[in-house]
Amino acid sequence: MKHAAIPTLYKGIQFRSRLEAKYACLFDLLGWSWEYEPLDLNGWIPDFLIRSPLFRKPTLVEVKPQAFPEKEVSAKIYRAFGAKFERGKFHKKVEAAIEAEYYAEKALEWAESDWNASESSVGAAQAKLRKAKDATREAYGNLACNAWKKKLAYDILFLGLHPRKIANDTHLLGQHLDLPGWEPVFYSSAVLDPIWIKATNTIQWKAPR
């Protein structure tokens, strides 16, 4: 079930969703420079452009209330840069994920139609299908971003309901280990969690006095 985004005002900017406003506040707390909806790239308007001494490239950010980008979003980003569809390891991972999701759906259908199937077996099939769907979305996200982003003037980052991706995304904070005099900085969840809570409290809706 999808919920309607709640337009939220922060620093005089009307964000399309409260989640976007929370990320803007988080970037401020982290000391990162950011621009909201900075440019139109052939139909894709990134939510943010962020810059920091940590990044070798400016980074375009897409914010969505889910763990991985939907296929439609990935395809839009892919087209935005005129990326050619060249079959490679990321395409193979997508194909494998789609196949796994198909068989997971069939397994669930079989479990639900089997009168002798226990609730636990149906639940296990449902969990397996959810995991397969997550894997498919992740594979599409990798296809859209990782397979060709090294050629771009930007890095691309997807952020969901929690900024754990920042802690886990080694390409953003830890890949450029060969730069002279550059030391990688990693934001662990233990560091990010209290900052995210502060951003959440800052953006939290307050009744007019």
trRosetta pair geometry for C-beta under 8 A, 3 or more apart (Angstrom, degrees):
i j d omega theta_ij theta_ji phi_ij phi_ji
3 65 7.7 -47 50 86 99 166
5 16 5.7 20 130 143 149 80
5 17 3.7 -78 -159 -95 115 98
5 18 7.4 -174 -170 8 73 69
5 19 7.6 -87 -135 20 98 101
6 17 6.2 74 49 -147 54 57
6 18 4.7 10 71 -26 107 107
7 14 6.0 2 -177 -177 111 95
7 15 6.7 164 -156 84 58 53
7 16 6.2 -48 -104 -146 75 28
7 17 7.2 -48 -88 -76 35 27
8 14 7.7 153 78 -156 31 51
8 15 5.0 -18 65 61 82 105
8 17 6.8 3 9 136 106 24
8 18 4.4 101 -39 -97 144 61
8 20 7.4 167 50 64 111 84
8 21 4.0 -90 98 -14 127 152
8 203 6.3 36 171 -169 146 106
8 205 8.0 -110 -118 -75 105 87
9 12 7.2 3 -173 -115 98 13
9 13 7.1 157 -151 75 58 38
9 14 5.6 -27 -95 -98 75 62
9 15 7.4 179 -89 16 22 79
9 21 7.5 42 70 -113 12 142
10 13 5.9 -27 71 58 67 88
10 15 6.1 9 22 -11 105 121
10 21 4.2 144 -15 -152 135 104
10 24 5.5 143 98 82 142 134
10 25 6.2 -101 -161 -55 147 96
10 203 6.3 -31 -84 -110 127 95
11 24 7.1 -128 20 142 124 132
11 28 8.0 158 -50 -66 143 148
13 24 7.3 -148 69 -151 135 169
13 36 5.6 122 179 23 150 157
15 18 7.4 123 94 -89 123 21
15 20 4.2 -169 -175 91 126 114
15 21 4.2 -168 35 -60 152 85
15 24 6.7 -144 -75 -7 140 137
15 36 6.9 -110 -99 -146 85 144
16 20 6.0 57 51 15 76 151
17 20 4.8 102 61 2 83 99
17 21 7.2 -147 99 -2 49 85
17 63 7.4 -156 63 111 127 122
17 65 7.8 -128 172 -43 155 111
18 21 5.5 -54 -152 38 39 113
18 22 6.3 45 149 -25 69 102
18 203 6.1 134 -168 150 87 125
18 205 7.8 -60 -112 -45 136 96
19 22 5.6 -50 -150 31 33 114
19 23 6.7 31 152 -17 64 102
19 63 5.8 175 122 158 108 124
19 65 5.9 -153 -51 -76 164 92
19 161 7.0 -78 -125 -116 129 55
20 23 5.8 -55 -153 35 34 109
20 24 6.6 38 149 -22 66 102
20 36 7.5 86 164 -136 120 111
20 47 5.6 -132 -124 -168 114 127
20 48 7.8 171 -155 -45 92 104
20 63 5.2 154 -92 72 75 153
21 24 5.5 -49 -150 32 36 114
21 25 6.5 35 151 -17 65 104
21 203 4.9 140 116 -134 110 131
22 25 5.7 -55 -152 38 33 111
22 26 6.3 37 148 -22 66 105
22 196 7.7 45 167 -159 113 75
22 199 5.1 99 -167 139 75 110
22 200 5.9 19 -133 -89 123 57
22 203 4.8 -108 -83 19 72 159
23 26 5.2 -49 -145 35 37 116
23 27 6.4 42 154 -22 66 100
23 47 7.7 53 74 128 146 131
23 48 6.9 -123 121 -30 125 148
23 61 7.3 -170 157 141 146 147
23 63 5.6 -136 -5 -97 157 142
23 159 6.1 109 -111 107 140 152
23 163 7.3 138 -114 -78 88 113
23 199 7.7 64 -81 167 19 150
24 27 5.8 -50 -151 32 31 112
24 28 6.7 33 149 -19 61 103
24 34 6.3 -158 -131 95 71 148
24 36 6.7 -11 -95 -76 128 113
24 48 7.3 -175 -85 -95 76 129
25 28 5.6 -52 -153 33 35 114
25 29 6.4 33 151 -18 66 105
25 199 4.0 147 103 -145 112 92
25 202 5.0 173 -158 82 150 136
25 203 5.6 -140 -8 -47 150 107
26 29 5.6 -56 -148 37 33 110
26 30 6.3 25 154 -13 66 109
26 163 6.2 170 179 -48 162 152
26 195 6.4 92 -140 137 83 102
26 196 6.2 8 -105 -103 122 63
26 199 4.3 -21 -66 -79 74 162
27 30 5.7 -61 -146 43 31 108
27 32 4.3 -83 -166 67 85 110
27 33 7.9 -66 161 71 116 8
27 34 4.5 44 133 -31 159 140
27 48 7.3 -176 -50 -164 157 153
27 50 5.9 -130 -132 -117 134 123
28 31 7.6 39 178 -71 31 26
28 32 7.6 -86 -63 50 22 69
28 34 7.7 -85 -55 21 67 120
29 195 5.1 163 123 -164 138 104
29 198 6.2 128 -113 92 156 125
29 199 6.0 -115 -2 -67 140 98
30 52 7.6 -38 128 -102 110 142
30 187 7.7 -29 -124 -93 125 149
30 195 6.8 72 -65 175 82 152
31 52 7.4 96 103 -125 78 106
32 50 5.1 10 157 -167 127 111
32 51 6.9 157 -174 71 81 40
32 52 4.5 -49 -120 -70 90 113
33 50 6.7 143 83 -159 55 56
33 51 4.4 -19 68 61 110 95
33 52 6.9 177 24 -69 77 58
34 48 5.2 -28 -162 -162 111 116
34 49 6.8 151 -155 78 57 49
34 50 4.7 -18 -99 -100 85 77
34 51 7.6 -174 -75 20 41 67
35 38 4.0 72 107 -86 123 110
35 48 6.7 141 71 -158 49 61
35 49 4.6 -3 51 52 102 100
35 50 8.0 -161 22 -71 63 40
36 47 7.1 -36 -149 170 68 59
36 48 6.2 -32 -105 -100 49 70
37 45 5.2 14 -149 163 91 115
37 46 7.2 170 -121 82 41 53
37 47 6.6 -31 -69 -141 66 32
37 48 7.9 -28 -39 -74 37 37
38 46 6.5 -14 36 69 91 104
38 48 7.3 57 -17 -169 106 28
38 49 4.0 -15 -3 -3 155 124
38 60 8.0 -124 44 -115 120 87
39 45 7.2 -167 94 -133 36 69
39 46 7.2 22 54 29 75 98
39 49 7.3 50 6 -47 97 135
40 43 7.4 63 -179 -38 91 14
40 44 7.6 145 -162 72 52 38
40 45 5.3 -28 -104 -87 66 90
41 44 4.8 -30 71 67 96 90
41 45 7.3 161 20 -85 74 36
41 46 7.2 40 6 -21 122 92
41 80 4.0 56 121 -176 108 116
41 81 6.9 -7 169 -63 128 65
42 79 6.5 -130 117 128 122 84
42 80 4.8 163 61 -137 100 55
42 81 7.8 -170 35 -46 131 26
42 82 7.4 100 0 -47 171 81
43 76 6.2 -120 116 -159 106 97
43 79 6.9 -9 59 99 128 118
43 80 6.4 -135 61 -93 79 84
44 76 4.8 137 -83 144 106 99
44 77 5.4 113 -129 -92 164 53
44 79 7.5 144 -26 71 116 83
44 80 3.8 -58 26 -77 126 139
46 49 6.4 92 93 -60 134 73
46 60 4.0 -103 -111 -168 161 103
46 61 6.2 103 176 54 109 44
46 62 6.1 -94 -137 -70 74 71
47 61 5.5 -68 67 100 95 84
47 62 5.8 120 5 -125 104 34
47 63 4.6 -60 51 13 171 97
48 60 7.3 155 85 -158 55 44
48 61 3.9 -4 59 51 101 117
48 63 7.3 60 -3 -26 106 110
49 58 5.7 4 -174 172 101 116
49 59 7.2 149 -158 76 52 44
49 60 5.8 -24 -100 -99 71 62
49 61 7.4 -168 -78 12 22 85
49 154 7.8 -83 -131 -128 95 130
50 55 7.5 116 109 -9 88 157
50 58 7.3 158 75 -165 39 68
50 59 5.0 -25 62 66 89 99
50 61 5.9 44 -6 -24 111 125
51 55 6.6 -127 -147 57 46 127
51 58 5.4 -35 -85 -114 91 80
51 59 7.5 166 -79 21 41 79
52 55 5.1 88 58 3 81 99
54 172 7.9 41 128 150 113 78
54 173 6.1 -17 168 -124 127 76
54 185 5.7 -87 -114 45 119 114
55 58 7.0 99 119 -95 136 19
55 59 5.5 -107 -139 -28 157 113
55 155 6.7 -126 -157 22 117 134
55 172 6.9 -34 -104 -169 98 75
56 176 5.1 130 -33 -74 133 161
56 179 7.0 -167 -87 -69 122 146
57 152 7.7 89 -173 103 155 84
57 153 6.7 168 -151 161 114 44
57 154 5.6 155 154 -138 120 28
57 155 4.8 132 78 -19 120 88
58 153 7.3 14 44 136 101 84
58 154 5.4 -50 86 -115 83 85
58 155 7.6 -172 95 26 36 76
59 154 6.4 132 -115 -173 26 87
59 155 4.4 -26 -110 70 85 99
59 156 7.1 173 -162 -83 72 18
59 157 5.5 25 173 -4 119 117
59 172 6.6 48 -113 -133 149 108
60 154 4.9 41 -11 161 102 145
60 155 7.3 -175 25 87 68 46
60 156 5.2 -19 68 -110 96 70
60 157 7.3 168 85 25 46 72
61 156 7.9 163 -85 -160 31 51
61 157 5.0 -23 -108 72 74 98
61 158 7.8 145 -159 -98 61 19
61 159 6.0 4 -169 1 108 116
62 69 6.5 33 105 -97 138 125
62 73 6.5 137 172 175 150 127
62 77 7.1 -81 -46 -72 149 133
62 156 7.3 15 -2 -175 104 95
62 157 7.4 180 27 90 68 48
62 158 5.3 -25 70 -109 98 68
62 159 7.3 167 83 25 47 70
63 158 8.0 150 -91 -163 27 53
63 159 5.1 -24 -107 72 73 98
63 160 7.8 161 -157 -90 60 19
64 69 6.1 117 23 -108 151 65
64 70 7.3 -152 -169 -4 161 89
64 73 6.7 -76 -61 -68 149 172
64 158 6.8 -27 25 -163 105 99
64 159 7.7 142 28 78 58 50
64 160 6.3 -30 80 -108 69 65
65 160 6.6 82 -153 -165 22 71
65 161 5.4 55 -151 -73 67 91
66 69 7.7 132 81 -93 111 24
66 70 7.3 65 62 -46 153 84
66 137 7.6 -79 138 170 125 159
66 160 5.6 -99 84 -131 27 112
66 161 7.4 60 -57 -25 16 96
67 134 6.2 1 77 -140 140 105
67 137 7.2 104 82 96 89 137
67 138 7.7 -37 122 -70 103 96
67 160 5.3 -1 -103 -89 28 166
67 161 8.0 -39 -69 15 56 95
68 134 6.4 128 7 -161 129 65
68 137 3.6 132 93 124 126 109
68 138 4.6 -104 -108 -72 151 60
68 140 7.5 111 151 57 119 91
68 141 5.0 -125 -167 -22 96 140
68 158 7.0 55 -145 122 43 156
68 160 7.7 -22 -37 -69 27 129
69 73 4.3 -117 -176 85 108 125
69 74 5.0 131 108 -55 124 87
69 77 7.8 -11 167 2 165 134
69 137 6.6 176 69 -180 41 95
69 140 6.9 -120 85 101 90 101
69 141 4.6 127 34 -96 100 102
69 144 7.0 -66 79 43 144 147
69 158 5.1 -116 -43 -116 104 146
70 73 4.9 94 58 6 78 102
70 74 7.1 -147 95 -4 40 88
70 137 6.6 -45 -102 -131 35 109
70 140 7.9 -22 156 94 25 145
71 74 5.7 -57 -148 39 33 112
71 75 6.1 33 155 -20 68 107
71 136 8.0 -32 -64 142 109 99
71 137 7.2 -107 -49 -115 71 66
71 140 4.9 -88 -105 -155 71 166
72 75 5.8 -54 -147 36 29 111
72 76 6.4 32 153 -23 63 105
73 76 5.7 -53 -150 32 32 113
73 77 6.6 28 154 -15 65 104
73 144 7.9 -2 112 -109 68 179
74 77 5.9 -57 -152 37 32 108
74 78 6.2 36 150 -24 65 108
74 140 4.5 172 35 148 168 98
74 141 5.6 -124 -92 -91 124 44
74 143 6.5 65 170 71 134 93
74 144 3.5 -146 -165 -38 87 145
74 145 7.7 -90 -135 -24 90 82
75 78 5.4 -52 -147 34 33 117
75 79 6.4 29 156 -16 66 105
75 140 7.9 -41 -42 -175 76 116
75 144 7.0 -100 -57 -96 27 120
76 79 6.0 -57 -149 38 29 106
76 80 6.4 42 149 -37 62 103
77 80 5.3 -45 -149 18 34 121
77 81 7.4 10 164 -1 62 100
77 144 4.9 76 75 173 114 123
77 145 7.0 -5 121 -72 144 78
77 156 6.7 103 -174 -154 141 153
78 81 7.2 -81 -171 41 26 91
78 83 5.0 -89 -170 51 71 125
78 143 7.4 -12 -85 123 132 88
78 144 4.7 -101 -57 -130 95 82
79 82 7.2 30 -173 -79 44 34
79 83 7.4 -96 -80 34 21 83
81 148 7.4 175 98 113 137 126
81 152 6.2 -53 -136 -100 151 117
83 147 7.9 102 -177 89 140 104
83 148 4.9 142 -134 72 124 164
85 91 7.9 94 -175 -92 82 133
86 91 7.9 -141 103 -26 43 137
86 147 7.8 -179 65 158 91 126
87 91 4.7 -99 -140 65 62 158
87 92 7.5 79 -178 -46 89 79
88 91 5.6 104 46 12 50 101
88 92 7.3 -97 117 -4 32 95
88 147 5.9 145 63 -145 131 117
89 92 5.5 -54 -150 36 36 114
89 93 6.5 40 151 -22 67 102
89 147 8.0 -178 60 -109 73 99
90 93 5.5 -48 -149 33 36 114
90 94 6.7 41 149 -21 63 100
90 139 7.2 157 -171 -171 72 74
90 142 5.2 -151 -138 121 113 98
90 143 4.4 158 146 -97 117 66
90 146 6.2 165 -91 78 142 103
90 147 4.2 -109 26 -71 149 116
91 94 5.6 -50 -153 32 36 114
91 95 6.5 35 151 -17 66 104
91 143 6.4 90 -77 -122 53 118
91 147 7.6 61 -33 -103 77 155
92 95 5.6 -52 -148 37 34 112
92 96 6.3 34 153 -18 66 106
93 96 5.7 -53 -145 39 32 111
93 97 6.2 34 154 -21 65 107
93 139 4.7 -159 126 -137 97 111
93 142 6.8 -15 85 78 144 137
93 143 7.5 -162 68 -61 102 96
94 97 5.7 -57 -147 36 29 110
94 98 6.3 30 155 -20 65 105
94 136 7.4 71 -148 -150 63 67
94 139 4.5 162 -91 141 58 119
94 140 6.0 84 -117 -76 112 61
94 143 5.4 12 -53 -53 130 142
95 98 5.8 -52 -147 35 30 111
95 99 6.4 30 154 -18 63 106
96 99 5.7 -55 -150 37 31 112
96 100 6.3 31 153 -19 65 106
96 139 7.7 -169 62 -116 82 156
97 100 5.7 -54 -146 37 32 111
97 101 6.3 34 154 -21 65 105
97 132 7.2 154 -169 -171 72 72
97 135 4.8 -158 -135 125 110 95
97 136 4.2 161 144 -94 117 61
97 138 7.7 -165 -118 61 156 81
97 139 4.2 -162 -3 -2 154 153
98 101 5.7 -54 -148 36 30 112
98 102 6.5 36 151 -24 63 103
98 136 6.0 91 -77 -123 55 115
99 102 5.6 -50 -151 30 32 115
99 103 6.7 23 156 -11 65 105
100 103 6.1 -58 -149 41 32 105
100 104 6.2 35 151 -22 65 109
100 132 5.0 -155 123 -136 95 110
100 135 6.7 -20 82 85 137 142
100 136 7.8 -162 66 -61 96 93
101 104 5.5 -55 -146 37 32 114
101 105 6.4 36 154 -22 65 102
101 129 7.3 79 -149 -150 68 68
101 132 4.1 159 -96 145 64 115
101 133 5.9 94 -125 -77 119 54
101 135 7.4 -164 -60 67 97 100
101 136 5.0 -1 -46 -49 142 135
102 105 5.9 -55 -154 32 29 111
102 106 6.6 26 150 -15 63 105
103 106 5.5 -50 -146 37 38 113
103 107 6.3 42 152 -23 66 103
104 107 5.6 -50 -147 34 32 114
104 108 6.5 33 153 -19 63 103
104 125 7.4 158 -171 -170 72 72
104 128 5.1 -154 -140 125 111 96
104 129 4.3 159 144 -96 114 65
104 131 7.8 -154 -129 64 157 81
104 132 4.1 -170 5 -3 159 157
105 108 5.8 -55 -151 35 31 110
105 109 6.4 34 151 -19 65 105
105 129 6.0 93 -77 -124 54 120
105 132 8.0 -121 -33 84 73 146
106 109 5.6 -52 -148 36 33 114
106 110 6.4 34 153 -20 65 104
107 110 5.7 -53 -149 36 31 112
107 111 6.4 30 153 -19 65 106
107 125 5.2 -154 124 -138 96 110
107 128 6.8 -27 85 87 139 140
107 129 7.6 -165 66 -62 99 97
108 111 5.6 -54 -145 37 33 110
108 112 6.2 27 158 -16 67 108
108 122 7.6 77 -148 -154 73 66
108 125 4.2 156 -96 146 68 115
108 126 6.1 93 -123 -77 122 54
108 128 7.6 -168 -60 66 97 100
108 129 5.1 -11 -41 -44 140 139
109 112 6.0 -59 -144 39 27 106
109 113 6.2 14 160 -9 64 114
110 113 6.1 -67 -145 43 26 102
110 114 6.2 31 157 -31 65 110
110 125 8.0 -153 62 -129 81 155
111 114 5.8 -55 -145 26 29 114
111 117 4.8 142 -165 -152 68 159
111 121 5.6 -156 -144 128 121 96
111 122 4.8 164 142 -100 119 64
111 125 4.3 -173 13 -9 156 160
112 117 7.3 -80 -72 66 17 152
112 122 6.0 89 -81 -129 66 113
112 125 7.8 -133 -34 86 81 145
114 117 3.9 91 85 -28 109 109
117 121 4.9 -119 -168 80 90 127
117 122 5.7 99 137 -52 122 91
118 121 4.8 97 56 4 80 99
118 122 7.2 -145 96 -1 44 85
119 122 5.7 -56 -150 39 35 110
119 123 6.1 36 152 -20 67 109
120 123 5.5 -53 -145 39 31 114
120 124 6.3 35 154 -23 64 104
121 124 5.6 -48 -146 34 32 113
121 125 6.5 34 152 -19 62 103
122 125 5.7 -55 -151 36 33 111
122 126 6.4 34 150 -19 65 105
123 126 5.6 -52 -147 35 33 112
123 127 6.3 33 154 -18 65 105
124 127 5.7 -53 -147 37 32 111
124 128 6.3 35 152 -21 64 106
125 128 5.6 -52 -147 35 32 114
125 129 6.5 33 153 -19 64 104
126 129 5.8 -54 -150 35 32 110
126 130 6.5 33 152 -19 65 103
127 130 5.7 -51 -148 34 33 112
127 131 6.4 34 152 -18 64 106
128 131 5.7 -54 -150 37 31 113
128 132 6.3 33 151 -21 64 106
129 132 5.5 -52 -146 35 34 113
129 133 6.4 35 154 -20 66 103
130 133 5.8 -53 -149 35 31 111
130 134 6.5 33 152 -19 64 104
131 134 5.7 -52 -151 35 32 113
131 135 6.4 34 151 -21 64 106
132 135 5.5 -53 -150 35 33 114
132 136 6.5 36 151 -22 65 102
133 136 5.6 -50 -149 32 34 113
133 137 6.6 32 153 -16 65 103
134 137 5.9 -56 -150 38 32 109
134 138 6.2 31 153 -19 66 108
135 138 5.7 -54 -146 38 31 112
135 139 6.3 34 154 -23 65 105
136 139 5.7 -53 -148 34 30 112
136 140 6.6 28 154 -16 64 104
137 140 5.8 -54 -150 37 32 109
137 141 6.4 35 151 -21 65 106
138 141 5.5 -54 -150 35 33 114
138 142 6.4 33 153 -18 66 104
139 142 5.8 -53 -149 36 32 110
139 143 6.3 37 150 -23 64 105
140 143 5.4 -51 -148 34 34 116
140 144 6.3 30 156 -18 66 105
141 144 5.9 -57 -148 36 30 107
141 145 6.2 -7 166 10 66 114
141 158 6.0 -58 -151 -8 130 155
142 145 6.5 -75 -136 53 25 88
142 146 4.6 -23 -164 22 71 126
142 147 7.1 88 144 -33 70 86
143 146 7.4 -19 -59 46 12 85
143 147 5.6 5 -152 -11 44 130
144 147 7.7 92 22 25 7 102
144 156 7.9 -97 122 111 91 154
145 149 5.2 8 177 -45 62 133
145 156 4.6 -136 -132 80 110 124
145 158 7.4 -124 -40 -22 154 103
146 149 6.1 -45 -110 14 22 114
146 171 7.5 -156 -113 -54 95 163
148 151 5.6 -40 178 27 76 114
148 152 7.2 82 129 -32 78 100
149 152 5.2 -49 -158 20 54 121
149 154 7.6 -76 -160 93 95 65
149 155 6.3 66 165 -133 128 51
149 156 5.5 -125 -117 16 135 104
152 155 7.6 154 84 -74 116 27
152 156 7.5 35 69 -28 159 102
155 171 6.9 171 -147 129 126 106
155 172 6.2 141 147 -106 152 79
157 165 6.8 140 -175 131 96 127
157 166 7.8 46 -172 -88 140 70
157 169 6.4 56 -128 -176 104 175
157 172 6.0 41 -89 -84 125 140
158 165 6.4 -126 87 -147 67 167
159 163 6.0 -10 -150 -111 115 70
159 165 5.5 -147 -108 48 61 135
159 166 7.3 18 -107 -42 109 91
160 164 7.9 -23 53 39 105 90
160 165 6.6 116 12 -25 87 123
162 196 6.7 40 -149 -165 76 163
163 166 4.6 -1 167 8 98 118
163 167 7.3 102 125 -13 77 88
163 192 5.5 -134 88 -178 111 136
163 196 5.7 -165 22 -88 111 124
164 167 5.4 -55 -160 38 51 112
164 168 5.9 30 148 -9 79 113
164 189 5.9 3 -118 -96 87 107
164 192 7.4 168 -91 84 44 151
165 168 5.8 -67 -138 49 32 100
165 169 5.3 34 165 -36 72 114
166 169 6.2 -45 -124 25 21 109
166 172 7.1 -81 -139 85 58 147
166 173 7.4 74 179 -33 68 133
166 187 5.5 -12 128 69 106 131
166 192 6.3 143 74 -103 119 147
167 186 7.1 68 -151 175 63 85
167 187 5.2 -102 -92 97 71 77
167 188 5.6 70 -143 -144 119 24
167 189 5.1 -29 -64 -55 177 65
167 191 7.8 153 -100 53 111 95
167 192 5.6 -112 -55 -5 114 142
169 172 4.4 36 115 13 115 114
169 173 6.7 100 88 7 77 94
170 173 6.7 -83 -137 59 34 76
170 174 4.4 -55 -158 59 77 113
170 175 5.9 106 137 -58 78 82
171 174 7.7 -30 -46 57 10 68
171 175 4.7 14 -135 -33 45 140
172 175 7.6 75 6 2 17 106
173 184 6.1 99 148 -167 72 96
173 185 6.2 -89 -169 77 108 61
173 186 5.7 124 126 -102 134 56
173 187 6.9 -137 -107 9 167 84
174 177 6.9 15 175 -57 66 97
174 184 4.3 59 -116 -157 70 147
174 186 6.2 15 -63 -80 121 98
176 179 4.9 23 151 -18 104 117
176 182 6.2 -29 115 113 104 152
176 184 7.6 151 61 -84 69 96
177 182 7.6 -157 -137 91 27 103
177 184 6.3 -37 -91 -36 81 121
179 182 3.6 24 88 14 113 139
187 191 5.2 -123 -159 83 69 125
187 192 5.1 79 155 -58 111 103
188 191 5.0 97 55 7 73 98
188 192 7.0 -151 96 -1 36 91
189 192 5.6 -60 -135 46 35 106
189 193 5.7 47 165 -39 71 103
190 193 6.4 -36 -136 16 21 114
191 194 7.6 -74 -176 35 28 94
191 195 7.1 12 147 -5 64 118
192 195 5.6 -73 -155 46 40 110
192 196 5.7 40 154 -25 80 109
193 196 5.7 -56 -144 35 27 111
193 197 6.4 30 156 -20 63 104
194 197 5.4 -49 -146 34 36 115
194 198 6.5 40 153 -20 65 102
195 198 5.6 -52 -152 34 34 113
195 199 6.5 35 149 -18 65 103
196 199 5.5 -51 -148 36 35 112
196 200 6.3 39 150 -23 65 104
197 200 5.5 -51 -148 34 32 115
197 201 6.4 31 153 -17 65 104
198 201 5.8 -53 -147 37 31 109
198 202 6.3 35 152 -23 64 106
199 202 5.6 -54 -149 33 32 115
199 203 6.4 15 159 -6 66 110
200 203 6.3 -67 -146 45 27 99
200 204 6.3 52 151 -55 64 94
201 204 5.4 -27 -147 -6 33 123
